[in-house]
Amino acid sequence: MNNIKNQFSIKDLENLTGIKAHTIRIWEKRYNLLQPKRTDTNIRYYDLANFQKLLNVSYLNNNGYKISKIATIQEEEIPNLVKEIANENNLDSHAINAFKLSMLNFDQSLFYKTYESLLKDKDFESIFYTIFIPLLTEIGLLWQTDTITPAHEHFISGLVRQKILINTELLQAKLQNKSTTTFVLYLPENEIHELGLMFVNYLLLKKGYHCIYLGQSVPILSLKDIQSYYDDIVFISYLTVKPSSEDLRKYLEEFEITLLKNHNSKLWLLGKVLQSSNMENLPKQIIPYKSIKSLISTID
């Protein structure tokens, strides 16, 4: 059972907000902006209210308000001022902060409310590029540093996944296949992080391409069955954790031998694993991409 995290160290606050611990201490001591609490064993910690206030203070500071000025504002007025500024400009930053707060409070209503407000000015594709990708990148780092629990990550990922599925389903009724190429989207064995791959699937469907979405943890040998049905296949995979950078070459060699040598197929790769791997001298049928946008622009 995952414990819900509602107590944060100053290092947690630094990871969550991007504000250095040294700066947080100065704001706390000089301006009394935060009121840390203490455990029964006298260890200092910050609660969710402190975290929310720090997000708002940081937002105001990034929008031209001096800390000395913020310190004079009534505490209950700070959220209202943040909303006013967010309505005028810099909505993206405010939305990402709202989604973080939604995650830490397990607050679905805040997630939906924030998402609906974004839809007034952006379509789903734009929201994913400008809001969800930066948010999910931050969440991955927060999870790695134990700032949030797996429960937090699953909560916010599940809500984002829901939005991808809804928007993908809306495309299904008006699909028009525009080429003979079939895109097969899958994740390698033991890889479960599929939001990026799901978004690629959405983008390809939106452009009218034929896609087969297989999802998580698919063995290489299972992919061979699809080659019996289609001649022109582009496999697309998103490597977040698996295979590891140490095992990637071996995986690609097996993929080439099994699926590429005697067939008109290609493999396009995305994901964090590529950043820490040597991607030089690959077979010509295997192409790594730095981002979803760069992959999609190749098709365009």
LOROVEX-673284 format. One line per 4 residues: number of its first residue (from 1); for each residue x, y, z of N, C-alpha, C. Coordinates in pm, whole numbers, plus 50000, padded with zeros to 5 digits. Example, Ala and Ser with C-alpha at 12.3 -4.5 7.8 and 13.67 -1.06 7.14 Angstrom:
// LOROVEX-673284
1	51319 49431 50780 51230 49550 50780 51320 49670 50780  51285 49775 50708 51367 49894 50714 51290 50003 50787 $
***
This chain:
// LOROVEX-673284
1	50085 49880 50000 50000 50000 50000 50088 50124 50000  50063 50218 49909 50141 50342 49904 50088 50441 50007  50178 50501 50082 50138 50606 50175 50124 50737 50101  50015 50809 50129 49995 50940 50068 50091 51038 50131 $
5	50166 51106 50050 50266 51199 50101 50205 51336 50121  50203 51383 50245 50153 51517 50272 50246 51596 50363  50367 51545 50381 50472 51616 50454 50594 51625 50364  50651 51745 50352 50758 51768 50257 50878 51832 50324 $
9	50994 51782 50290 51118 51846 50335 51145 51967 50248  51242 52048 50288 51275 52165 50207 51333 52121 50072  51397 52005 50070 51449 51950 49944 51333 51910 49853  51227 51855 49911 51107 51823 49833 51051 51949 49767 $
13	51042 52056 49845 50989 52182 49791 51076 52232 49677  51206 52218 49693 51297 52260 49586 51270 52180 49459  51254 52048 49474 51227 51963 49358 51093 51994 49293  50993 52023 49376 50857 52046 49325 50841 52182 49258 $
17	50911 52282 49308 50890 52418 49259 51004 52473 49175  51122 52412 49186 51239 52465 49115 51307 52579 49189  51256 52616 49308 51316 52723 49388 51422 52661 49480  51540 52715 49480 51649 52661 49559 51615 52664 49708 $
21	51662 52561 49779 51636 52552 49923 51688 52675 49996  51803 52725 49953 51861 52845 50016 51766 52964 50003  51705 52979 49885 51611 53089 49862 51485 53071 49947  51437 52948 49957 51319 52920 50039 51345 52959 50184 $
25	51463 52926 50233 51497 52960 50373 51498 53111 50393  51553 53184 50296 51557 53330 50307 51416 53387 50309  51331 53340 50218 51192 53388 50213 51120 53357 50344  51151 53241 50400 51086 53198 50524 51131 53284 50643 $
29	51262 53307 50656 51316 53378 50774 51297 53529 50762  51322 53582 50643 51319 53728 50627 51177 53780 50611  51092 53705 50542 50958 53755 50510 50845 53674 50572  50880 53566 50643 50779 53483 50710 50674 53431 50612 $
33	50718 53395 50490 50625 53351 50387 50575 53208 50410  50655 53126 50477 50615 52988 50506 50623 52963 50656  50539 52871 50702 50540 52834 50843 50559 52683 50856  50685 52639 50859 50709 52495 50871 50658 52440 51003 $
37	50627 52313 51004 50580 52245 51125 50688 52151 51173  50663 52083 51283 50759 51987 51336 50689 51857 51373  50759 51747 51347 50706 51617 51383 50721 51596 51533  50670 51484 51581 50684 51450 51723 50830 51435 51763 $
41	50915 51406 51665 51058 51392 51694 51135 51520 51660  51060 51630 51643 51118 51764 51626 51188 51785 51491  51143 51712 51389 51198 51730 51254 51108 51827 51177  51170 51929 51116 51093 52030 51042 51036 51971 50914 $
45	50912 52010 50881 50853 51969 50754 50753 52075 50710  50711 52066 50584 50612 52158 50525 50492 52077 50483  50371 52132 50505 50250 52061 50466 50203 52108 50328  50088 52054 50282 50036 52088 50150 50002 52236 50137 $
49	49955 52294 50247 49923 52437 50243 50048 52521 50217  50159 52482 50280 50285 52551 50254 50328 52535 50109  50313 52414 50058 50351 52390 49918 50267 52475 49824  50136 52478 49847 50048 52557 49761 50085 52706 49767 $
53	50113 52755 49887 50150 52896 49899 50280 52924 49826  50377 52832 49838 50505 52854 49771 50489 52856 49620  50403 52771 49566 50375 52774 49423 50320 52911 49381  50227 52963 49460 50167 53092 49428 50267 53206 49442 $
57	50348 53202 49546 50450 53305 49567 50550 53303 49452  50592 53183 49413 50686 53171 49302 50626 53224 49173  50498 53196 49152 50430 53242 49031 50426 53395 49026  50391 53457 49137 50388 53603 49143 50526 53662 49122 $
61	50625 53601 49184 50763 53648 49171 50810 53641 49026  50773 53533 48957 50811 53517 48816 50737 53613 48724  50629 53672 48777 50551 53768 48698 50571 53912 48744  50688 53937 48806 50728 54075 48833 50705 54127 48972 $
65	50646 54047 49059 50623 54092 49196 50746 54064 49282  50795 54163 49353 50907 54144 49444 50859 54070 49569  50949 53990 49626 50914 53913 49745 50870 54005 49858  50937 54119 49871 50899 54214 49977 50756 54263 49960 $
69	50712 54277 49835 50575 54317 49806 50478 54203 49836  50512 54082 49793 50426 53965 49815 50403 53944 49964  50506 53969 50043 50498 53947 50188 50395 54038 50255  50360 54149 50190 50263 54243 50248 50119 54210 50207 $
73	50101 54117 50112 49967 54083 50065 49900 53986 50162  49774 54010 50192 49700 53919 50279 49703 53777 50220  49725 53680 50306 49744 53542 50258 49627 53493 50175  49504 53529 50216 49387 53480 50142 49371 53548 50007 $
77	49442 53661 49987 49433 53733 49860 49533 53683 49755  49634 53611 49800 49740 53566 49708 49683 53476 49597  49600 53374 49629 49544 53291 49520 49461 53370 49421  49386 53470 49471 49304 53553 49381 49391 53633 49285 $
81	49502 53686 49335 49593 53762 49250 49657 53673 49145  49691 53551 49185 49749 53454 49090 49649 53426 48977  49523 53407 49011 49421 53379 48910 49405 53497 48814  49410 53617 48867 49398 53736 48782 49511 53743 48680 $
85	49632 53719 48728 49747 53724 48637 49741 53611 48536  49700 53492 48581 49692 53377 48491 49590 53400 48381  49484 53473 48411 49382 53502 48309 49435 53599 48204  49535 53677 48242 49590 53776 48149 49705 53720 48066 $
89	49790 53640 48129 49906 53586 48056 49965 53467 48131  50059 53402 48067 50135 53292 48129 50045 53183 48187  49939 53150 48113 49844 53049 48159 49908 52911 48171  50007 52882 48087 50069 52750 48087 50133 52719 48222 $
93	50213 52813 48271 50282 52792 48399 50182 52774 48513  50078 52853 48511 49975 52842 48615 49905 52706 48607  49879 52659 48486 49811 52530 48468 49897 52415 48519  50027 52420 48488 50117 52314 48536 50120 52311 48688 $
97	50124 52428 48751 50120 52434 48897 49989 52378 48951  49879 52410 48884 49748 52359 48927 49741 52207 48916  49798 52152 48809 49799 52006 48793 49887 51940 48900  49998 52004 48936 50082 51951 49045 50004 51948 49176 $
101	49933 52056 49202 49854 52062 49324 49743 51958 49322  49681 51939 49207 49580 51836 49190 49639 51699 49223  49760 51673 49174 49826 51545 49197 49853 51523 49346  49908 51624 49413 49947 51608 49553 49827 51596 49645 $
105	49712 51655 49606 49590 51645 49686 49497 51535 49638  49536 51462 49532 49449 51364 49469 49313 51427 49439  49319 51545 49377 49200 51628 49355 49159 51622 49207  49068 51529 49174 49023 51515 49036 48949 51639 48987 $
109	48871 51700 49076 48794 51818 49036 48885 51930 48988  48997 51952 49058 49091 52056 49017 49153 52023 48882  49183 51894 48859 49237 51853 48730 49139 51887 48618  49013 51845 48634 48913 51868 48529 48887 52017 48508 $
113	48880 52092 48617 48856 52235 48607 48969 52305 48533  49093 52267 48563 49209 52327 48497 49210 52290 48349  49182 52164 48320 49180 52118 48181 49074 52191 48100  48955 52206 48156 48848 52275 48085 48882 52422 48060 $
117	48951 52485 48154 48991 52624 48133 49092 52636 48021  49179 52536 48006 49277 52537 47897 49210 52521 47761  49101 52445 47757 49032 52421 47630 48969 52548 47571  48957 52651 47652 48902 52777 47601 48996 52842 47499 $
121	49126 52815 47513 49226 52878 47425 49309 52780 47344  49305 52651 47379 49391 52553 47313 49311 52430 47273  49359 52359 47170 49301 52229 47142 49381 52122 47217  49334 51997 47212 49398 51892 47289 49545 51874 47252 $
125	49576 51878 47123 49714 51859 47079 49806 51965 47141  49763 52089 47139 49842 52197 47196 49859 52180 47347  49752 52139 47415 49760 52116 47559 49861 52008 47591  49864 51902 47513 49957 51793 47540 50101 51840 47521 $
129	50128 51912 47411 50264 51958 47384 50312 52059 47488  50228 52158 47520 50274 52270 47602 50254 52250 47751  50162 52162 47790 50132 52142 47932 50167 52001 47979  50109 51899 47915 50124 51763 47966 50267 51710 47952 $
133	50334 51736 47841 50470 51685 47825 50563 51746 47931  50566 51880 47950 50649 51935 48059 50608 51882 48197  50477 51869 48219 50429 51819 48348 50477 51677 48373  50461 51589 48275 50499 51449 48292 50650 51434 48306 $
137	50726 51520 48239 50871 51518 48254 50909 51553 48398  50847 51656 48452 50873 51695 48591 50832 51585 48687  50718 51523 48662 50669 51418 48752 50765 51300 48753  50820 51266 48636 50918 51158 48631 51038 51186 48720 $
141	51085 51310 48718 51199 51348 48802 51160 51347 48950  51039 51393 48980 50994 51396 49119 50982 51255 49175  50936 51162 49092 50924 51023 49136 51061 50962 49162  51158 50994 49075 51292 50940 49091 51360 50990 49218 $
145	51326 51112 49259 51389 51169 49379 51306 51146 49505  51203 51060 49495 51117 51027 49610 51042 51147 49666  51025 51251 49584 50948 51367 49628 50799 51335 49628  50756 51251 49535 50618 51203 49532 50619 51051 49538 $
149	50506 50993 49569 50495 50848 49575 50443 50794 49442  50458 50664 49418 50399 50606 49297 50250 50631 49285  50181 50644 49400 50037 50672 49396 50009 50805 49328  50091 50907 49357 50074 51037 49293 50093 51026 49141 $
153	50200 50955 49101 50228 50942 48958 50115 50869 48887  50066 50761 48947 49958 50685 48884 49830 50768 48874  49805 50849 48976 49685 50932 48977 49685 51029 48860  49791 51108 48845 49793 51210 48740 49807 51146 48603 $
157	49885 51038 48593 49900 50969 48465 49768 50910 48418  49690 50858 48514 49561 50801 48479 49466 50905 48422  49470 51026 48477 49383 51133 48427 49426 51181 48289  49558 51192 48267 49608 51230 48134 49573 51121 48034 $
161	49589 50996 48074 49557 50883 47986 49411 50888 47944  49326 50922 48039 49183 50934 48011 49156 51036 47900  49225 51151 47905 49207 51254 47804 49256 51209 47666  49366 51135 47664 49415 51083 47535 49314 50986 47476 $
165	49260 50897 47559 49164 50797 47511 49038 50864 47457  48990 50963 47530 48868 51033 47487 48888 51098 47351  49001 51169 47335 49027 51239 47210 49060 51143 47096  49121 51030 47128 49148 50929 47026 49017 50868 46977 $
169	48927 50840 47071 48799 50782 47033 48719 50876 46942  48731 51005 46966 48659 51101 46882 48706 51096 46736  48830 51050 46715 48882 51041 46578 48834 50916 46506  48798 50814 46582 48771 50683 46522 48659 50689 46418 $
173	48557 50769 46443 48441 50772 46353 48471 50837 46218  48576 50915 46209 48604 50987 46085 48742 50955 46028  48790 50833 46054 48923 50795 46005 48920 50775 45854  49027 50824 45790 49045 50803 45647 49191 50763 45623 $
177	49210 50639 45581 49345 50590 45559 49406 50659 45438  49518 50730 45456 49575 50810 45348 49702 50750 45288  49743 50630 45331 49863 50571 45273 49859 50420 45289  49953 50355 45224 49962 50209 45235 50046 50167 45355 $
181	50109 50263 45422 50193 50233 45538 50106 50204 45660  50144 50102 45735 50078 50070 45861 50175 50099 45975  50132 50180 46071 50213 50209 46189 50170 50116 46302  50268 50046 46356 50243 49953 46467 50312 50010 46591 $
185	50234 50050 46690 50287 50115 46809 50286 50018 46926  50401 50003 46990 50413 49905 47098 50521 49950 47196  50520 49890 47315 50626 49908 47413 50697 49775 47435  50829 49777 47456 50902 49651 47479 50859 49583 47609 $
189	50903 49462 47627 50870 49387 47748 50913 49464 47872  50826 49465 47971 50848 49530 48102 50845 49683 48096  50810 49739 47981 50792 49884 47970 50644 49914 47981  50606 50001 48078 50465 50028 48102 50428 50175 48083 $
193	50526 50262 48057 50499 50406 48046 50452 50437 47903  50320 50445 47885 50268 50448 47749 50204 50579 47707  50206 50682 47790 50137 50806 47754 50195 50870 47629  50327 50874 47618 50389 50930 47499 50351 50853 47374 $
197	50352 50722 47382 50316 50637 47268 50169 50655 47231  50084 50669 47331 49942 50690 47306 49919 50823 47233  49997 50924 47269 49983 51054 47202 50031 51046 47058  50139 50972 47033 50185 50952 46895 50076 50883 46814 $
201	50013 50783 46873 49903 50714 46806 49791 50811 46770  49757 50898 46864 49654 51000 46840 49692 51090 46722  49817 51137 46721 49862 51228 46614 49859 51161 46477  49899 51034 46472 49898 50962 46345 49755 50939 46295 $
205	49667 50902 46387 49527 50885 46350 49466 51017 46301  49502 51124 46367 49450 51255 46328 49492 51291 46187  49610 51245 46145 49658 51272 46010 49607 51170 45909  49527 51074 45955 49463 50981 45863 49538 50854 45835 $
209	49640 50821 45915 49718 50701 45891 49658 50579 45960  49686 50461 45902 49640 50336 45960 49734 50298 46074  49679 50279 46195 49760 50247 46312 49709 50121 46380  49801 50043 46430 49769 49930 46516 49838 49955 46648 $
213	49759 49977 46753 49816 50009 46884 49817 49883 46971  49937 49838 47009 49950 49716 47088 49974 49743 47236  50030 49859 47269 50043 49896 47410 50164 49838 47480  50146 49806 47609 50258 49775 47698 50314 49635 47679 $
217	50445 49625 47707 50516 49498 47728 50490 49393 47620  50531 49422 47498 50510 49332 47385 50642 49265 47346  50649 49132 47348 50771 49062 47305 50798 49083 47156  50924 49084 47118 50962 49103 46978 50897 48997 46889 $
221	50900 48874 46932 50849 48764 46849 50701 48781 46819  50626 48842 46910 50483 48862 46888 50458 48960 46774  50552 49051 46750 50535 49149 46643 50544 49085 46505  50609 48971 46498 50628 48905 46368 50495 48863 46306 $
225	50397 48834 46389 50266 48793 46338 50205 48899 46247  50229 49026 46278 50168 49135 46202 50224 49141 46060  50348 49097 46043 50410 49101 45910 50344 49006 45812  50263 48914 45862 50189 48824 45773 50071 48895 45707 $
229	50032 49011 45762 49914 49083 45715 49947 49209 45635  50063 49270 45663 50097 49398 45600 50239 49396 45546  50257 49461 45430 50388 49464 45366 50473 49583 45409  50409 49698 45425 50482 49822 45455 50450 49864 45599 $
233	50539 49828 45691 50515 49850 45834 50623 49940 45893  50578 50037 45973 50670 50115 46056 50634 50085 46201  50725 50017 46271 50707 49994 46414 50754 50120 46488  50678 50161 46587 50715 50276 46669 50714 50235 46815 $
237	50823 50264 46886 50831 50228 47027 50885 50346 47108  50840 50354 47234 50876 50465 47323 50945 50405 47445  51077 50426 47455 51157 50360 47558 51184 50456 47674  51107 50444 47780 51125 50529 47897 51218 50464 47998 $
241	51200 50335 48022 51281 50263 48120 51345 50138 48060  51269 50065 47980 51315 49937 47924 51319 49941 47772  51413 49871 47710 51530 49811 47774 51624 49919 47826  51707 49886 47923 51801 49982 47978 51902 50022 47871 $
245	51974 50131 47892 52074 50175 47794 52181 50069 47774  52209 49990 47879 52310 49884 47867 52260 49769 47780  52129 49748 47779 52073 49635 47704 52015 49675 47568  52020 49805 47536 51951 49853 47416 52009 49794 47289 $
249	52142 49792 47276 52204 49738 47153 52163 49592 47129  52166 49515 47235 52128 49374 47222 51982 49362 47177  51898 49448 47232 51755 49447 47195 51738 49482 47047  51809 49584 47001 51796 49628 46861 51852 49523 46765 $
253	51956 49455 46806 52011 49347 46722 51909 49235 46707  51844 49200 46817 51741 49095 46810 51624 49141 46724  51586 49268 46738 51476 49322 46659 51510 49317 46510  51632 49356 46476 51672 49356 46335 51670 49215 46277 $
257	51725 49120 46349 51731 48982 46299 51591 48924 46283  51504 48952 46378 51370 48892 46380 51274 48958 46283  51284 49091 46267 51178 49163 46198 51221 49246 46077  51346 49281 46068 51386 49376 45964 51464 49315 45848 $
261	51537 49207 45872 51630 49158 45770 51561 49116 45642  51449 49049 45652 51384 48994 45532 51244 49052 45511  51227 49178 45552 51095 49238 45539 51109 49389 45519  51013 49447 45450 51014 49591 45425 50954 49665 45545 $
265	51021 49654 45658 50974 49719 45780 51080 49815 45833  51035 49907 45918 51125 50002 45984 51092 50005 46133  51187 50056 46212 51165 50078 46354 51202 50222 46388  51104 50296 46439 51128 50434 46484 51123 50435 46636 $
269	51221 50504 46696 51235 50500 46842 51225 50638 46904  51163 50643 47020 51154 50764 47102 51183 50725 47246  51208 50825 47332 51212 50798 47474 51343 50831 47544  51334 50835 47677 51445 50879 47761 51566 50787 47753 $
273	51544 50658 47730 51656 50563 47724 51754 50603 47614  51703 50660 47505 51790 50699 47393 51890 50806 47433  51853 50891 47530 51939 51002 47569 52068 50955 47634  52065 50840 47697 52183 50788 47765 52245 50669 47691 $
277	52212 50655 47563 52261 50542 47484 52336 50591 47360  52426 50508 47312 52496 50537 47187 52408 50497 47070  52360 50598 46997 52266 50570 46888 52333 50584 46751  52465 50573 46747 52537 50583 46620 52548 50444 46555 $
281	52568 50447 46423 52592 50324 46343 52479 50222 46358  52357 50270 46358 52243 50180 46362 52211 50131 46221  52144 50017 46209 52095 49976 46077 52005 50084 46018  52007 50098 45886 51934 50209 45822 51783 50202 45846 $
285	51733 50084 45881 51589 50071 45906 51548 50112 46047  51647 50140 46132 51618 50181 46270 51653 50329 46284  51553 50411 46319 51573 50556 46325 51532 50609 46461  51626 50671 46536 51590 50734 46663 51544 50878 46642 $
289	51451 50923 46725 51402 51061 46720 51416 51125 46858  51447 51254 46856 51467 51326 46982 51335 51365 47048  51230 51377 46970 51103 51423 47026 50987 51374 46941  50867 51382 46996 50746 51346 46922 50730 51439 46802 $
293	50756 51568 46822 50742 51663 46713 50834 51631 46596  50958 51591 46626 51051 51560 46518 51007 51436 46441  50950 51339 46511 50899 51219 46444 50783 51255 46352  50688 51331 46404 50570 51367 46327 50607 51453 46208 $
297	50706 51541 46224 50747 51627 46113 50809 51546 46000  50869 51431 46031 50922 51343 45927 50810 51292 45840  50698 51259 45898 50582 51210 45823 50524 51323 45739  50515 51443 45800 50459 51557 45727 50542 51592 45603 $
***
